[in-house]
Amino acid sequence: MDTSDSGHSDIGEELVQHDKHGLGYQNTLMYGRYSRQLGEYAKLEALKAQEKQRIKEEKARKKELRGYQGKLVKFISFLWRHTFARLGEDWVFLALLGVIMAFLSFLMDRGVSMCNNARLWLYKDLSHHPGIQYLAWVILPTTLVLFSAGFVQLVAPQAIGSGIPEMKTILRGVALKEYLTFRTLIAKIIGLTAVLGSSMPVGKEGPFVHIASISATLLSKLVTGFQGIYENESRTTEMLAAACAAGVASCFAAPVGGVLFSIEVTTVYFAVRNYWRGFFAAVCGASTFRLLAVWFQKAETVTAVYRTNFYMDFPFDPQELFVFALLGAFSGLGGAFYVWVHRQYVIYMRKNKSLNKFLSKNRFLYPGIISLLVASLSFPLGLGQFIAGELTTHEQVAALFSNVTWTDENVTISEQQMIDKWKTPWTGVLVNLVCVLIFNFITSIVCSTLPVPSGIFIPVFKIGATIGRLIGELMHLWFPSGMRYGGKVAKIIPGGYATVGAAAFSGAVTHTISVSVIVFEMTGQITHLIPIMISVLISNAIASLLAPSIYDSIIVIKKLPYLPDLLPSISGIYNIYVEDFMVRDIKYIYYGMTYDQLKTILKENRRLQSFPLVDKPDSMVLLGSIRRLHLIQLIEKQIGRERRMQVAAVRKKEAEEKAKEEEERKRRPSRFEVVPAPDALQKQTSLDLEKPLFNPAYGSQPKKSILKKTSSVTLKGFSPFSSSSPTSTPYSTVTGAESRFKSAFDSIFRKSYFGGSEESANGSLLRTASWGRRPQILPLSQHSFKKVQLPKERVCDMSPEDQKKWEEEQMSLPVEFICHIDPAPFQLVERTSLLKVHSIFSMVGVNHAYVTAIGKLVGVVGLKELRQAIEDANAGNLPASVLDINGGISVNDVKDDVGEPSNTTSLMVGDSEV
């Protein structure tokens, strides 16, 4: 008996396992049969796959729109609201930003110092082998540059370059893809550390502004889960402005100059309400940066980065102010020439096809050649002895700012050791300073084009310090005993000239005045306040007339969407109006348009992020604007899965009701219908349960009744299968004619429910406490059978043909704009001047504006059109209407180069024609 039971059990389990593949295969002990046709099964599988794909797409779309919300984030949010949020969100956020930037700057400086020390250690330890010394001097910088280029290209190519031009564009309101991500942050930090460790003539000020902006963005995203106020776009702009100040302050330990420099470099119009944010973040960053030096570098106290000790009583003679002014003028000319050479070099590298073909063979070829060349030129036993190649950038700037006259003979031993690094047995100090100037001027331009993170401020700062030191040493040679004024003799301080030259040249290249404040904070003295301010103002005035700043030049080279400044010397800009350069072919939406038309407009204009809403195409009265995302959500709401499932459920319900009505209509009422009493019904049902069920698969037939017609008995809720059938009703009538079908369905249900054969179904004891409860299954044998769980609820959806037809019907309906509508988009009138439009766009930070005439939409102006108009105005290419007004030239007299009339449009203003 046990053997037979085990055999039956094994066979049953094997058949159950086979049924798991989902082929709809009904198993018995002897043989099986297909319960579905293959065609129906294929349709079912296709519907299942289609449903899975729909669910997957919906999850992906919702994931894009919904931020991350997990248990950890909720816990941190609760902790934040009850701790730091009570102290004030801005204070905590800005302090944390400043501290993070200070730590990053300190760790980066330590990494750069380790690389430089390793290079010098290898060079000095191999003093007996000049060839090996050269290899040790060259291999490490080249390896670091190649590593930086490869790492940045692999992780985030957006980390290449300075970062300030991109930040100017982002703060202008233009979103640059992938420029403020975590990947870019990692690439910027590691790549910049490697490049600075290679001793290439690049800086870290520009990349640090970018790093600070990325840190602020990531912190804002983190805090967004805690405080909803950080989701505001204006708040993000405020935090980015504060981050730029914190980046400069952490780089130079100059909080005041960092705030002013970030304002001058990154913004055209600055909101005064952000002033305290920038100062607070900058002070936190600069203080932490200097305290870390005290704690970990054994510094005595918090001091300046390049501390000087100039004479406080009489630092300069009033007659020297003229020399300082000349130094500023020379620095202005040199700064404009530097920007011009940089632009010409970049253009040459882009246009030279043969050179590009050679360098494009391998991305590491260009950085490898440049780094090898620069490292070879700075080799101390070679040409490096003429440019103080053994000193690092920090040591060179500190030596240039030193209060020691290099051409003086009365110096101490330590001072003489420093001077020896700036001269050779064949050349003196002046020749070496000229060599340093030429070397840094050329190599800084070339290295700024490397595909690595690199700044431009420190190289030009060192170039200006070299120019100032050279002029200061020449002044000492011309006036060895000093300059006499009013009975007093003032000695010449070449270090003071170096500070003035550094501020003037770097200010000319970057077009900033705040460099003077940075120099005061970096040196710790304001003895040369007046000379520095005079030279910086003069150098800025000259450089602004001759060339744009280095950052604006890079913006033009990279073709970033940034508005250039209007030249004040052109008077025609006051006669250029919006109607001269606006776009008249407007892509708009209107009331009464269909969903299909809306979908077509969205597909044809993928770059537009918002669309103007008008009342109707005939009148074109502007009612507002709707963002692209909201329009997409309208279409999704109209033909999306949720709406489709609702319609399918309604159609199914209607079909079931109709089928029920048909069934009731076809059924004839019997005059001899007998309704038994409840106790008789219960007794009869219990007797029916004890009878074994028949199975039509075995060929057995139910016994025929003696009477031709048996009384119909209505049973409520007897079989769970009856309620799940599409055509069943809560009350099923069992008659003699329907017993075969009823018993067959019950048999199939019992087999699938018990997971075994008919014998396993009959071997179970069904006990019910009442008719409304689910039967309890108590197996009599000790062998447990696996159960096959039927789905509780089947998802009802349309077929692909019905879905396509339904979507076509829905898309032909008129759009109901039940979404967020901006009722007051930014508007201009046709006669708004170019100067006003430029000021408004720069001040407000809008990307586009609609042009209206008495409420009627007539055009639109974007950044692209405004920038083109400004460039044409600066180049002198004024519209024909402006030429007609200014010089009396008729519009018809303006012709193209080929002799054809130009495509000008006569503009109606009121009743007069312009």
Secondary structure, 3 states (H helix, E strand, C coil): CHHHHHHHHHHHHHHHHHHCCCCCEECCCCCCEECCCHHHHHHHHHHHHHHHHHHHHHHHHHHHHCCCCCHHHHHHHHHHHCCHHHHCHHHHHHHHHHHHHHHHHHHHHHHHHHHHHHHHHHHHHCCCCHHHHHHHHHHHHHHHHHHHHHHHHHHCHHHCECCHHHHHHHHCCCCCCCCCCHHHHHHHHHHHHHHHHCCCCCECHHHHHHHHHHHHHHHHHHHHCCCHHHHCHHHHHHHHHHHHHHHHHHHHCCHHHHHHHHHHHHCCCCCHHHHHHHHHHHHHHHHHHHHHHHHHCCCCCCCCCCCCCCCCCCCCCCCHHHHHHHHHHHHHHHHHHHHHHHHHHHHHHHHCHHHHHHHCCCCCHHHHHHHHHHHHHCCCCCHHHHCCCCCCHHHHHHHHCCCCCCCCCCCCHHHHHHHHCCCCCCCCHHHHHHHHHHHHHHHHHHHCCCCCECECHHHHHHHHHHHHHHHHHHHHHHCCCCEEECCEEECCCHHHHHHHHHHHHHHHHHCCCCHHHHHHHHHCCCCCHHHHHHHHHHHHHHHHHHCCCHHHHHHHHHCCCCCCCCCCCCHHHHHCEHHHCCECCCCCEECCCEHHHHHHHHHHCCCCCEEEEECCCCCCEEEEEEEHHHHHHHHHHHHCHHHHHHHHHHHHHHHHHHHHHHHHHHCCCCCCCCCCCHHHHHHHHHHHHHCCCCCHHHCCCCCCCCCCCCCCEEEECCCHHHHHCCCCCCEEEECCCCHHHHHHHHHHHHHHHHCCCHHHHHCEEEECCCCCCCCEEEECCCCCCCCCCCCCCCCCCCCHHHHHHHHHHHHCCECCCCCCCECCCCEEECCCEHHHHHHHHHHHCCCEEEEEECCEEEEEEEHHHHHHHHHHHHHCCCCHHHHHHHHCCCHHHCECCCCCECCCCCCEECCEEC
